Amino acid sequence: MPAMTVRPVHLAAILALSLASLGAAHAADEPAYGPELEGFTYPAPVQKFSFTSQGAKLHMAYMDIAPTGKANGRTVVLLHGKNFCGATWDASMKALSDAGYRVVVPDQIGFCKSSKPRHYQYSFQQLAENTRALLESIGVKGPVTMMGHSTGGMLAVRYGLMFPQQTEQLVLVNPIGLEDWKALGVPSLGVDKWYQRELQTTADKIRNYEKATYYVNQWKPEYEPPVQMLAGMYRGPGKDIVAWNSALLYDMIYTQPVVYEFPQLTMPTLLLIGLKDSTAIGKDAAPEALRPKLGNYPELAQRTAKAIPKATLVSFPDMGHAPQMQDPKAFHAALLKGLAAK
């Protein structure tokens, strides 16, 4: 299936359109969305890849953007993080498409506009298999660049380990899993506790966490749309299944570290790291004395660059967990330079 030629638009504009389409049941600043983000419009046409996995009929939502600049024959697959969706890649989609790349942007199973099964054995191996099947279904057979942010970075690493011949390059944007939290002493919460925590999700909690961890205690209007995108699913009729899948996914992240396998990566790997990041899953549940030692990205970035054989590290000293959103211009300049240098 050929990529679609579209012009991605800014997420802030998308949120305004989505809010306008909602009924009067919720205030404009408190939208409610369905369990598959029904009611929220993405920055490009959304397609669905239907398949059967673990005995369940599922679908992955995805965007497939054709180059708008002179085509260079390369495909970049954008893998979102835990608190993100494909839509939050909007600026990167445009930058890459303008530079001649085909851009494929899936929502993984359990996230956003994709299926949220009640029973599913989540693993990074399974998500990588699903992603590979999606790419094959739309005719992407050659090597691709896998670009993952946060949890998507863990998935990109797993994909590269499983499919090295189909991966020409990795780009890891503030990936998590650069340390093994379980081995360091972060206690296991288990799915049931994660579920209870997720049921308490609100826009204020999301915003406060992201302000401190993602944006170096600063806040801009353009950071709000992703907050409302996530919080809207917890206000909607599918809150329970959204929270349940989120709990299963948190348990996957905690129990399946990829840090020990970095030396096995064979492809060029570009690390784009905001050094003000402090993300660590379960940090708030860790012993108080341990918390300051977790998520030390200046140290983790150096350690990771040494562990991956063909790594190139580009650091952003004043940025947090989401440099692609905090300073898109600087981030995309570094990204395009790194992609061209592979």
C-alpha positions in Angstrom: 0.0 0.0 0.0 1.6 3.3 -1.0 2.1 6.1 1.5 -0.4 8.9 1.5 0.6 12.3 0.4 -0.7 14.6 3.1 0.4 17.7 4.9 0.5 17.0 8.7 -0.9 19.9 10.7 0.0 21.0 14.2 -1.4 19.1 17.2 -2.7 22.3 18.8 -4.9 23.0 15.8 -6.1 19.4 15.9 -7.1 19.7 19.5 -9.1 22.8 18.7 -11.0 20.9 16.0 -11.5 17.9 18.3 -12.9 20.0 21.1 -15.2 21.8 18.7 -16.7 18.4 17.6 -17.6 17.4 21.1 -21.0 17.8 22.6 -21.9 20.1 25.4 -21.5 17.4 28.0 -17.9 18.5 28.8 -16.3 21.9 29.1 -14.0 22.8 26.3 -11.0 22.2 28.5 -12.2 18.8 29.7 -12.9 16.7 26.6 -14.0 13.1 26.9 -12.8 10.6 24.3 -13.6 7.0 23.6 -11.3 4.1 24.6 -9.7 4.3 21.1 -9.5 8.1 21.2 -12.8 8.4 19.4 -13.5 12.1 19.0 -9.9 13.1 18.7 -8.6 14.0 15.2 -5.1 13.1 14.2 -2.8 15.3 12.1 -3.0 13.0 9.1 -5.4 10.3 7.9 -5.6 7.3 10.1 -5.7 3.8 8.7 -6.1 0.4 10.4 -4.1 -2.8 10.1 -6.3 -5.7 11.2 -4.7 -8.9 12.3 -5.0 -11.8 14.8 -2.6 -12.1 17.8 -2.8 -14.4 20.7 -6.2 -15.6 19.5 -7.7 -12.1 19.5 -8.8 -10.0 16.5 -7.0 -6.7 16.8 -6.2 -3.6 14.9 -3.4 -1.1 14.9 -4.1 2.5 13.9 -1.3 4.1 11.9 -0.5 7.1 9.7 1.5 6.6 6.5 3.0 9.8 5.1 4.6 10.1 1.7 7.5 12.4 1.2 6.6 16.0 0.4 10.2 16.9 -0.4 12.4 15.1 -2.9 12.0 11.4 -2.1 15.2 9.8 -0.8 13.9 6.2 -0.8 14.1 5.8 3.0 11.4 5.1 5.5 11.3 6.2 9.2 9.0 4.5 11.6 8.1 6.6 14.6 7.4 4.7 17.8 5.6 6.7 20.5 6.2 6.7 24.3 4.0 5.5 27.1 2.3 8.8 27.7 2.2 9.7 24.0 0.4 8.7 20.8 1.2 8.7 17.2 -0.4 12.2 16.9 2.3 13.7 19.2 4.9 13.1 16.5 3.2 15.8 14.3 6.2 18.1 14.1 8.6 15.3 13.4 6.3 13.9 10.7 6.4 17.2 8.9 10.1 17.6 9.3 10.9 14.1 8.0 8.4 14.3 5.1 9.7 17.6 4.0 13.2 16.1 4.0 12.1 13.3 1.6 11.4 10.4 4.0 8.3 8.2 4.0 7.0 8.3 7.6 5.0 5.5 9.2 3.5 6.3 12.6 1.7 3.5 14.4 -0.2 3.4 17.6 0.8 0.2 19.4 -1.7 -2.2 20.7 -3.0 -0.9 24.0 -2.5 2.7 23.1 -4.5 5.6 21.7 -6.5 4.6 18.6 -5.5 0.9 18.6 -7.2 -2.1 20.2 -7.2 -2.4 23.9 -7.7 -6.1 24.6 -8.9 -7.3 28.0 -6.4 -10.2 28.0 -3.0 -9.8 26.2 0.5 -11.0 27.1 2.3 -7.7 26.5 6.0 -8.0 25.6 8.3 -5.8 23.6 8.8 -8.9 21.4 5.1 -9.0 20.6 4.9 -5.3 19.9 7.9 -5.6 17.6 6.3 -8.6 15.8 3.1 -6.5 15.4 5.0 -3.6 14.0 6.9 -5.8 11.5 3.6 -7.3 10.3 2.2 -3.8 9.8 5.1 -2.7 7.7 4.9 -5.8 5.5 1.2 -5.2 5.0 1.8 -1.8 3.5 4.7 -2.9 1.3 7.7 -1.8 3.5 10.0 -4.7 2.9 13.5 -3.1 3.0 15.5 -1.8 5.9 13.9 1.1 7.8 15.0 3.6 10.4 13.3 2.8 13.7 12.9 6.0 15.8 11.6 5.6 19.3 10.9 8.0 22.1 10.7 7.0 25.8 9.1 3.6 25.9 9.2 3.6 22.1 13.0 3.6 22.5 12.8 0.3 24.3 10.6 -1.1 21.5 13.0 0.2 18.9 15.9 -1.6 20.6 13.9 -4.8 20.7 13.0 -4.4 17.1 16.6 -3.9 16.1 17.6 -7.0 18.0 14.9 -9.1 16.5 15.1 -7.8 12.9 18.7 -6.5 12.4 18.5 -7.1 8.6 15.4 -4.9 8.3 16.8 -2.1 10.5 19.2 0.2 8.9 19.4 2.7 11.8 18.0 3.3 15.2 17.2 6.7 16.6 16.5 6.7 20.4 15.0 9.9 21.8 15.3 10.0 25.6 14.6 6.3 25.8 13.7 4.7 29.1 15.1 1.4 30.2 18.6 2.6 30.3 18.8 1.1 33.7 17.2 -1.9 35.4 14.9 -0.4 38.0 14.0 -3.7 39.5 17.6 -4.7 40.0 18.3 -1.3 41.5 15.7 -1.7 44.2 12.5 -0.2 42.8 9.7 -2.4 44.2 7.3 -4.2 42.0 3.8 -2.7 42.0 2.2 -5.5 40.0 -0.7 -5.1 37.6 -3.4 -4.7 40.2 -1.7 -1.8 41.9 -0.8 -0.1 38.6 -4.5 -0.5 37.6 -5.6 1.3 40.8 -3.1 4.1 40.2 -4.2 4.5 36.6 -7.9 4.8 37.6 -6.8 8.0 39.5 -5.4 9.6 36.4 -6.4 13.3 35.8 -5.2 16.1 33.6 -3.7 17.9 36.6 -1.6 14.8 37.5 -0.5 14.3 34.0 0.4 18.0 33.6 2.3 18.2 36.9 4.3 15.1 36.1 5.2 16.3 32.6 6.1 19.8 33.7 8.6 18.5 36.2 10.0 15.6 34.1 9.5 16.5 30.5 9.8 20.3 30.4 12.2 21.3 33.1 9.5 22.9 35.3 8.4 25.1 32.4 5.0 25.1 30.7 3.9 26.3 27.3 0.4 26.3 25.7 1.6 23.7 23.1 2.3 21.2 25.8 -1.4 21.1 26.8 -3.0 19.2 23.8 -1.2 15.9 24.6 -2.3 16.2 28.2 -5.9 16.6 27.2 -5.6 13.8 24.7 -4.6 11.4 27.4 -6.8 12.7 30.1 -9.8 12.6 27.8 -9.7 8.8 27.6 -9.9 8.6 31.4 -13.0 10.9 31.3 -14.7 8.8 28.7 -16.8 5.7 28.7 -13.8 3.4 28.2 -11.9 4.5 31.3 -11.7 1.0 32.8 -10.2 -0.7 29.7 -7.8 2.2 29.1 -6.6 2.0 32.7 -6.3 -1.8 32.6 -4.2 -1.8 29.4 -2.0 1.0 30.8 -1.4 -1.1 33.9 -0.4 -4.2 31.8 2.0 -1.9 29.8 3.6 -0.5 32.9 4.3 -4.0 34.1 5.8 -4.8 30.8 8.1 -1.8 31.0 9.2 -2.6 34.5 9.8 -6.3 34.0 11.5 -6.3 30.5 14.6 -4.2 30.5 16.7 -4.0 27.3 19.7 -2.4 28.9 21.7 -5.7 29.1 21.5 -6.2 25.3 22.8 -2.9 24.0 26.2 -4.4 23.1 24.3 -6.7 20.6 23.0 -3.9 18.5 24.7 -4.0 15.1 23.2 -1.0 13.3 24.2 2.7 13.6 22.3 4.2 16.6 21.7 7.9 17.1 21.0 8.9 20.7 19.2 12.2 21.1 19.1 13.0 24.8 17.7 15.8 26.8 20.0 15.9 29.9 17.4 17.5 32.2 15.3 14.3 32.0 14.8 12.3 35.2 12.3 9.6 34.1 12.3 6.3 36.0 9.3 4.0 36.1 8.1 3.5 39.7 10.5 6.1 41.1 7.8 7.5 43.4 7.3 4.0 44.9 11.1 3.5 45.5 12.8 4.0 48.8 13.4 7.7 49.4 17.2 7.3 49.5 17.1 5.6 46.1 15.0 8.1 44.2 17.8 10.7 43.5 19.9 8.0 42.0 17.3 7.0 39.4 16.9 8.6 36.0 20.2 10.4 36.0 20.3 11.1 32.3 23.7 12.8 32.0 25.2 9.6 33.4 22.9 7.3 31.6 23.5 8.9 28.2 27.2 8.5 28.5 26.9 4.9 29.7 24.5 4.0 26.9 26.7 5.6 24.2 29.6 3.4 25.4 27.5 0.3 25.5 26.1 0.5 21.9 28.9 -0.3 19.4 27.9 2.2 16.7 26.3 4.9 18.8 26.4 8.6 18.2 25.3 10.8 21.1 23.8 14.2 20.7 22.8 15.8 23.9 20.6 18.8 24.7 21.8 20.2 28.0 18.7 22.3 28.8 16.0 19.9 27.6 14.0 17.3 29.4 12.2 14.1 28.4 10.6 15.3 25.2 13.2 17.5 23.3 11.2 17.0 20.1 8.4 19.0 21.6 10.4 21.3 23.8 12.6 22.7 21.0 11.4 21.2 17.7 13.8 23.4 15.6 17.0 22.4 17.4 15.8 18.8 17.7 15.0 18.3 14.1 18.2 19.9 12.9 20.1 17.4 14.9 17.8 14.5 13.8 18.1 15.2 10.1 21.9 15.6 10.4 22.2 12.3 12.2 20.0 10.5 9.7 22.0 11.7 6.8 25.3 10.6 8.5 24.4 7.0 9.0 
